[in-house]
């Protein structure tokens, strides 16, 4: 047993790779439509993704607005949920198309590296980057499996014998033709499946790319802290620290850390520029959706089954924001850890020029990094999940007061 455990532990060690060999999921993102390289395939894929996404929103909106039938509570909640999700992606997807070159730039920086130190990387520093790459590979596989299985499950949920006998589609939607034959029913099911696959692929690309960038973002902070520790070892004798040779090497390494930190801040700004609208839309949409569920629960008489169904809807929507909120807290913590690392340097043993540069770097970390839904009209911080709960509670109280 002990030997098996040791072998398993050895297998978990990351394979040391150079950055240009890291996984970038280029083909997957190109298939989704998030990377536009000017090829015929990417142009066709972007057009199809846009058309299917907006048609899906229109497809589910018509029955909701211009309904000639009586829908059950379950069907109505399913329809509202689908309509909200598609509407959300219809707002976000155009920003992805406009900012496609920025996405390509972010992906290329992962493989090329944010900054190249003047000293070669040590084994510990290479291990940090390779561990992040291994995490990206594992996360990619898990994300694809989860979203594909979830999409198939959502589609098959509406496929039952009773609905099939009545030629009712898995999800309520509008087509320009009546579903009155098996062939048209099959076409309708196929169209809904294609629209669902398209939406799921966009969701996969969004959350997977966001997670990939933040995994490497965290690795860059770890690399920066590790390089700073290596550059300023503790308990260096004062007579050695004050020599010209040591001062020259210390200043060079400190400038490397300073420039690397600037590169990390630039990477942070690019991430916010690309995902800013997404973060803003998700924050507002999820707060509104949670308040709507709370309002319906209090103001409408619902049984236990419907209440559980609404809670499942709420938990599904919260999954969208878990990643943003938890990673938002991490982004702030990484900045604080870097600040603490700077304070840990033994200043009194360093030459005057080194002390001055360290002081400037400390001042540069006074403003904490936050994960924002960046839009100058409204800045929504994703630092804590509790903030969203507080906003939902306040908004729900406002709805109750209006009623």
N, C-alpha and C positions, 0 to 999 in steps of 0.2 A: 504493500500500500504506500509506504514511504517513497519507494523508488518511482512508482507511478505518479505520485504527487510532485516529485522533483522533476520528472520528465514533462509533466503538464506545465509546471512553472517555467521551465526552460523554453517551451514552445511559445509562451506568452510574451517573451522578450521581442521587442520590435526589430525588424530587419532594417539595418542601417542602409539608407538610400541617399543618393544625391537629390537635390531639390528638383532638378530637371526630369527626374524619374517619378515624381509624385503623381498620384492619381488626380486628374482634373475633371473627369466625367464630361469631356468635351462632346462626345457623340450623343450622350444622353441629353444634355442641355440643348444641343442642336436639334435633336428630334423633338424636344418639347417646344422649341421655337424661341428660346431665350437668347440663343447665340445666332447672330446674323452675319455670315461671312461673305455675303454677296452671291453665293451659289444658287442655282435654280431650285434645289431642294429646300434650302432655308427660306427662300421667298414663298414657295408654295406652302410650306409648313406654317409660316406666320399667317398667311392669308386664310388657310383652313382653320387654324386655331382661333383667329379673330372671328371668322364667320360663324363657326360652331358655337363659340361662347356667347355671342350676342343673340344668335338664333335661339339658343337654349333659354336665355332670359325671356325673350319674346314668347317662346313656346309655352312656358309655364305662367306667364303674366296674363295672357288672353283669357284662360278659364277663370282666373282669379278675379279679373275686373269685369268681364262680360259673361258671367256664369248664367247658364239656363238650367242648371241642374242643382239639386240639393246634395251637398257634400256632407259626409259625416265629420265629426270633430277631428278624428284621426286623419282623414284625408285632407282636411283644411290645414291642419298643423303641418303635415308633410309638405303640402304645397307652399305654404308660407316659408317654411324652412328652406326648401329648394330655391325659391325665388330670392330669398335674402342672400344665399350663398352665391348664386349666379350674378346677382346685382353687384355684390362686393367685388367679384373677380372682374366684372365688366369695367369697374372704375380703375382697378389696379393694372390690368393687362395693358392698356394703352401706354402707361408710363414705362412698362417693361420694354415695349417696342421702341419708344423714343430713346431710352437709356441703354439700349443693347450694346453700344460701344463701351459704355462704362462697365457693364458686366464682363465683357471680354477683357478689359483692362484689369479688373479685380482678379479674374481667373489666371491671367498671365503672371501677375505679381506673386501668386502662390508658388508657381514653378520657378520663376526667375529669382524670387527672394525680394523682400522689401529693401534690404540693405546688405551689402557685402563688407564684412569687417576686413581691416588691413591685416589682421592675424588670421591664420587658418582656424577653422572651428575644431574644438576638441571633441572627443568621443561623447562626452556628456551633452554637449550642445547639439551634435548631430542626432543623438538619441531623442532629444526633445522634439525636433522637427519630424523624425521618423515615427515617433509615437503618435503625433498628430495625424500623419498620413495614414497610419494603420486605423486610427479611429474614424477617419473619413471613409475608408474602404468598408469597414464594418457597418457604419451608419448608413451608407448608400444601399447596401444589400437589405438591411432591415427596413428602411424606408420604402423601398420598392415593394417588398413583400407585404408590408402592412397596408399601404395605400391601395395596391391592386386587389388584395383580398377584401379590404373594406369596401371598395367600389363594387366588386362582384356581389358581396353580401347585400349592399344597399339596393342594387338592381334586382336581385333575386327575391328580396323581401316582398316586393309587390307581385311576384309571380305565384299565384295560387290557382287551384282548379276552378274555383267559382269565378274569379275574374277572367280566366281564360275562356270559360264557357260563354261569358257575356261579351267577349272580345274587348275587354277593358285593358288598357295599357298598364304596365307596371307603375308608372307615375302619371299623374294627370297632366295633360298637355294638349296643345292645339296643332292640328295639321290641316293643310288646305283641302284635304279629302276626308270623306267619312270612313271610319273603320267599320266596314260592314262585310268583310270577307277575310278568310284566313291569310290570303296573300298580302292584303293591306295591313292586317294585324302584324304579320311578320316584318313588313317594311317599317311599321311604326316602332316595334320593339328594337329593330336593328338601329334605327335613327336615334332612339333614346340611349341605346348602349354606346353608340359612337360619341354622342354629346357627353355622356358620363365619363367615358375614357379620356376625352379631351380635357374636361374640367379636372379630373383626377391627376392627369399628367402635369397640368399647370400647378396644382397644389403640391405635387411631388417636387417639381422644380423650385418652387418658392421656398418651402421649408428646408429642403435638402441643401440648396445653395446658401441659404442664410446660416444653417448649421455649419456647413463647410467653411465659410468665411470666418465665422466666430471661433471655430476650433483652431484654425491657423492663426487667428488674431491672438488667442490665448497663448499659443505656442510662441509667438513673437515676443510677448511680454515675458514669458519664462526665459526665453533665450536672452533677452535684454538684461534681466536680473542676474542670470548666471554669468554672463559676460562681465557685468559690473563687479561681481564677487571675484572673478578671476583677475580682473584688472587691478583691484585694490585688496590684496590679501591682508588679513589682520595680523597684528603683532609684528609689523615691519619695524626694525630698529630705526630710530630717528636719524642717525648719521647716514643710513642708506637712503631713506626717504627724501633727504635734503640734497642729494647729489644731482648734478645736471643730467646725467644719463637716466636716472630714475624719473626725474621730473619730465623729461622729454617723452619717455615711454608712457607715463601716466597721462600726460596731456593728449597724446595721440589716441590712447584707448578711451579716454573720457570724451573726446570729440566723436569717436566712433559711436559711443553710447548715445551721445546727444543727437547725432544725425539719425541713428536708428530710431530713437524716440520720436523725432519729427516725422520719419517715414511711417511709424505706427499711427501717429495722429492723423496724417494724411489718408492712410488706409481707413481709419475710423470715419473720416469725413466722406469718403467715397461710398462707404457702406450706407451711411445715413442718407446720402444723396440718392442712392439707388432704391433703398427700401423705405425712404421717408414717407411717401404717400401710402404705402402698404401699412406701415405702423399706425399712421393717423386713421386710415379707414377702418382697420381692424379694431382699434381702440373705441372709436365712436360707434361702429356697427354692433360690436359685442355688448357694449353698455346698453344700447337701445334694445337689443334683442333680450337681454337678461331682464330689463325693466318691463318689457312687453309680456314676458312669461310670468313675471311676478304679478303684474296687473291683472292678467287673465286668471291667474290662480286665486286671487283675492276677490275679484269682482264677479267672476262667473262660477256657477256651481259645477264642479267637475268631480268625477268619481276617482277612486284610487288608481284605477288603470290609466286613465288619462293624465292624472297627476304624475305618475311614474314616467309616462311617455314624455311629458313636458320637461321633467327633470333630466331625462336622457338627452333631449335636445340641448338643454342648457349645458350639460357636461360635455357634449360634442363641441359646442361653440367655445367652451373654455379651453379645450385642447388646443385650439388655434392660438390662444394668447399665452398659454403656459410657456412655450418656447421663448417668446419675446420677453416676458416678464422675468423669468428665471435668468436668462442670459443677460438681460438688462442689469440685474443685480450683480452678475459676475463682472460685467464691463466696469462698473464702478469700483468693485473690489480690486480688480487688477491694477487700476490706477492708484489706489491707496497702497497696495503692496509695493509698487514701484517707488512711491514716495517714501515709504518706510525703509526700503532698501538704500535709498540715497542718504537718509538720516543715519543709517547704520555705519557709514564710512567714517573711519577715525580721522576727523578733520584736522585735529591738532598735530598730526604727524605728517601732514601734506604741505608742500610749498605754497606760497601765497597765490600763485597763478592757478594752481589746482583748486584751492579753496574757493576762489572767485568763480570758477566755472561750475563747481558743484553747487554753489549758492544760486547761480542763475538757473540751473536745472531744477533745483528744489522749487523756485518760484514758478517755474513752468508747470508744476503739478498741483498748484493750489486750487485750480478749478477742476472739479471732478468730471470725469467722462460719464455721460449719460446716454442711454439708448432712447432717442426721441423719435416720435412721429413728426418729422421736420416739415413744418409749413408755417411761415412767418405769422400767419393769422392766428394760429393756435399751436402751442407746443405741448404735446402730451408725453410725459415721461413714462417709460416702461420699466422703471426701476423696481417697483414692487407690485405684486399681484393684489395686495390689500388695497392699494389705491383704486383699483378698478371696482372692488367691492364697495368701497366708500362712495364712489361716484354713482354706482348703480342704486345704492340705498337712498342717496339724496335725490336722484332723478325719480325714483319710485315714489318717494314722499311728495314730490311735486305733482306727479300724476294723480295721486290720491287726493291732494288738495284741490286740484282742478275739478275732479269728479264731484 
